[in-house]
Amino acid sequence: LGWAVNRRGVQLGQGARSELANQSKQFKTSIQPGGHYASFTVKGIRGAQGFGATGPGSSGINIAFSVGRYFYLVGEGSQGGGLSTPALSAAANRLYHRVGG
């Protein structure tokens, strides 16, 4: 499982929640022609958004959430398929609990 974590501090918790709301929208608009967008439920993380896309030759899934004034994004991408939503959810849950969620 390859995953990346992006942690970005913002001035107010409201800013982190705003960033959370914008992430899936931005991701959805960046999909290449012929690609397919999907959202999914993330259990165990309050307010989390799961989203992903498949396209010609690549795919990716992401889980975004905020805790306090921080926004977190855990994602996985592949050029050959084989992505695991349950494994990514487990990684996101570990991060969520580590940061005080």
N, C-alpha and C positions, 0 to 999 in steps of 0.2 A: 504494500500500500504506500503510494507516494502522496504526501499531503503537505500543504503549506499553510502557515498561519500569518495573518496580517493583523497587527494590533495598532490601532491609530487612536491617539488621545484627542479628545475634543473638549471644549470649554465647559459644556453643560451636558448632563445626561440626555437632554432633549436633542442635542446635536447628534449623539450616538444613535438614538432611535430614528432620527431623520435619515441618517446614513443607511441604517438598516432598511428602511422603507425604499430608498432609492436604488440599492444594489440590485435587486432582482429586476427592477424596471430597466436599469442600464444594461444588465446582462441580456435581457430579452431583446432589446433593440440592437444589440451587437451581433446577433446570430446571422451567419452567412446564408445566402439564398439556398434553399434546399434543406436547411436545418430545421430541427424540431425542438421546441422549448417545452419543458414540463416542470411543474412544481411538486413538492412532496412534503408530507408532515414529518416533523422532527420531534420524536418523543423524548421527554426528559429535560428539554431546554425551553423554559418559558419564553414565548415570543419569537422563537427562532423561525427562520424561513429557509426551506430547502428548495433548491432550483438547479436545473441542469439543462443541457442541450446536446443533441447529436447533430452531426453535420457530415458533409462529405469528407471522410478520412479522419475525423476526430470527434471526441466527445468530452464532456466535462460535467462535474457535479460540484455544488457548493452548498455550504450551510453557513448562514450569517446570523449573528445574534449580538445583543449588547448587554453589558453588565455595567451599571453605573454610567460613568462618562466615557467608557471605552466600547469600541466596535470591534468585533472579531469576525474573521472570515476563514473558514477551513474549506479547502477545495482539493479536488483531484482531477487530473486530465489525462487523456490517453489518445494515442493515434491508432490504437488497435483494438479498442473496446476493453472489456474486462473490468469495468468500474464497479465498485461495491458500495452501494448506498448504506447497508448496515455497518460496514467497517468504517465508513466516513462518519456516520452518526455516532459510533462508539468513540472515535477520536474527538469529535466535537464535544461530546458529553464529558470526556476526561478533562478537556480544556475548560469547559464551563464550570465544573466543580473545582478545578484548581484555582480559578480566578475569583472564586467566591460567589458563584451563581447559585 
